[in-house]
Every structure is written in structure tokens, then in C-alpha cells.
């Protein structure tokens, strides 16, 4: 039941508030990006149109993520208008991705869900349209990892490679963690086989796996789910996509361990652990 799911996630968030307050605070800030992105530009408008925008909206429309709104965010994140790739817009889309991943069985439903259920994912934000839901998944899985990599490289230019390796002072590391925690939730929840296969293929690319490599606690959980999909997937395409993701992940692990003998040994043990699952 949706109410049970919402209650469960609320308990998870409360636990996170205690065990990892930094990440809990980051999630709250990211949700706020989605709520507020673009408000500054709207407030600066003048004339009748600006007055129109300032009229209070009907309650039913408040917080609903529309395709128009999503397109504004993705265009800003990709820098399509001015060449400036907005990290704040990327954060906002990732917050929408979190909303999508927390919807019942990862599928958009017709009509509004309860405000309580949606507040558990991102306060005040709802996805009511299946087209918007699918667009959020497709864009985030295809574009978010490469944009995170772009921002890492920008940090490297200004602060040095060490800062980039640390995840842009924590920002891109946190966003990578958000991306993978919700992607894992999607893998566990999705029932549509075509969507499941698409998600697996996207998660198996190098840009996405780069951010999984930094997550010591989350990585084993993702590996377990990939192995489960490979061994027990309901469709051949799912099995193949899961195997491909595991294969690429093993390559990343081995590549990361070549710098030292200790690293090679550690990588070998990790790969051996994957093969035994």
C-alpha cells in the first residue's frame, strides 16, 4: 500500500537524520532547489505578465512537476541557452529523480498521490503524469553522470585534481550518492521489464560507475542487486544488461587497483567476491 510505503520511507529518513545528518541535510537542500529553481528570474519580471505570475495558484497545481518545468531544468543543467551548465538545476532534476524512484513500484500513476506520500520523497513535489515520470528517468540516467563528471573537471581546473577526486568539495560526491541510492531503489522496485532493462544498460556505463566506485557502503548492495538480476532476471534482456553492468564494474575495480600491489590484491578480492555471489 502507498501509505505503508510512505511511512516506511519516512522512518528511513528519520533514521538517516540520526546516522548521517550531513546527507540528510543535503537531501533537504536538494529538494528545495527543485521547489525554488527559477523563482528569482520570475520575481525580476515586470509588467502584466509578472503580475499574472504572482497570482496565487490553485492548490491542486502547487508542486506538480510538469513537462515544461522539467524542460526548463534540463536545459539549464545542460547549458543549452547560455553555455553555463547549472549545478543547481542538476540538483533539482536529481531531486525529481528521487521523487520518481519513490513512487509506488517506480511507476507513475494517473491522478494525484497523497501529499503525505510525496512529502516523504521531496516536500511539496508531485509527479502525476507518466510522460513526465519517464522523461525524468530517461534524462537523469543518460545525462546526470556525464554532467557530474563535467562539474568535477571544473573543480579540478580551479582547485586541483585532489579536490576533484574528493568529489568537488563534496557536492558531486553527494549528488553521485543520491543518483546511485535512488537507482538502486529503482532496480528493486521496477516491474516493467523494458524500463528495468533500460535502467540497467544506463547504469553500466563508465560515467555512472565512476560515482559508484566511491560509495563503499552502497556498492556491495548494488552488486548484489546486479547479480540477482543476472541470475534471476525475468527476461533475457534484463540478464544481459545486468551482466554487462557487472562486467564493466569489474573493469573499473581492476583499473582502480593497478596503482599498487596492495591495490591489486584488494581489487582481486573484490572481484572474487563478485564471482562467488
Secondary structure by P-SEA (a helix, b strand, c coil): caaaaaaaaaaaaaaaaaacaaaaaaaaaaaaaaaccaaaaaaacccaaaaaaaccccccccccccaaaaaaaaaaaaccccccccaaaaaaaaaaaaaaaaccccccccccccaaaaaacccccccccaaaaaaaaaaaaccaaaaaaaaaaaaaacccaaaaaacccaaaaaaaaaaaaaaaaaaaccccaaaaaaaaaaaacaaaaaaaaacccaaaaaaaaaaaaaaccccaaaaaaaaaaaaaaaaaaaaaacccaaaaaaaaaaaaaaaac
